[in-house]
């Protein structure tokens, strides 16, 4: 009898163990299913204001791939280029409301919304080189929280910004001095100070979005276009204008920003990947621009384009006519109702950073490492 009872107990124990394993398998499977659902990739719609074939797009496209790779597929990105999902004028609104997750577009197109960010695209004489504009930008982003605050007010988070090359004039006739500029209609990127520079040169400022530049130049809406050399080549403006000159200097480029609600829902690990890869993109973007300025200058020369010097005294006359860039910027920001203390700090820090760059890098001929 005792032996039978022991057998019954053993049988009961076996049944309990089997039931435990059975239910563990079921609930384990359900748990793994829930886990799989929790790790569904975050899909981001990323809209860009220019065409895919623009010279500055390869580093940007690579950046999106880096994000996907380094998040191990936790983030998937679909890119849309000029006009594919929205018009440039609508990008900020669509990102703010969450219809588009990420946008690449120039703040200067929306200066009323982003005055501090917009002016970084309009004061060409302050930057003697492309790298100087980027150096000052990285310092300002670090030291002036109101730069990020402008995007936060519109439910966006600013990730990083691109660089532009040295802006020059591509024209249908040779331009080498003030008298050559008299009465010309010049396409500019926008902003009050560039308009004053054009007026001081005796010309007329015309603002056009990039998608309208070629046709406007071809049809005579403009007599010349101010862009960096790689953009002049990419948009084939050399087919219309065979002269390049009248260098203005360099400014910061377009911004990459993400909907703030989307940003705040990302895990700390994903945010860290996006931030780190944005720095790597910024370094590639800068090097890409410097390389392309040389490359496309040679290509344009092969297309019969002439590169002309502009009279330095006449250029200085234009700057004097437009007014001191720092003073103009300060007045512009105050008129835009930016807090006076913020304006003072912004202008002070911008001047310091520009002077730092010239002292530590430009004058001694040292290369700055992007950071």
Secondary structure by P-SEA (a helix, b strand, c coil): caaaaaaaaaaaaaaaaaaaaaaaaaaaaaaaaaaaaaaccbbbbbbbcccccccccaaaaaaaaaaaaaacccbbbbbbcccccccccaaaaaaaaccccccccccccccccccccccccccccccccaaaaaaaaaaaaaccaaaaaaaaaacbbbcbbbbbccccccccccccccccccbbbbbccccaaaaaaaaaacbbbbbbcccccaaaaaacccccccccaaaaaaacccccccccccccbbbbbbbbbccaaaaaaccaaaaaaaaaaaaaaaaaaaaaaaaaaaaaaaaaaaabbbbbbccaaaaaaaaaaaccaaaaaaaaaaaacccaaaaaaaaaaaaaaaaaaaacccccccccccc
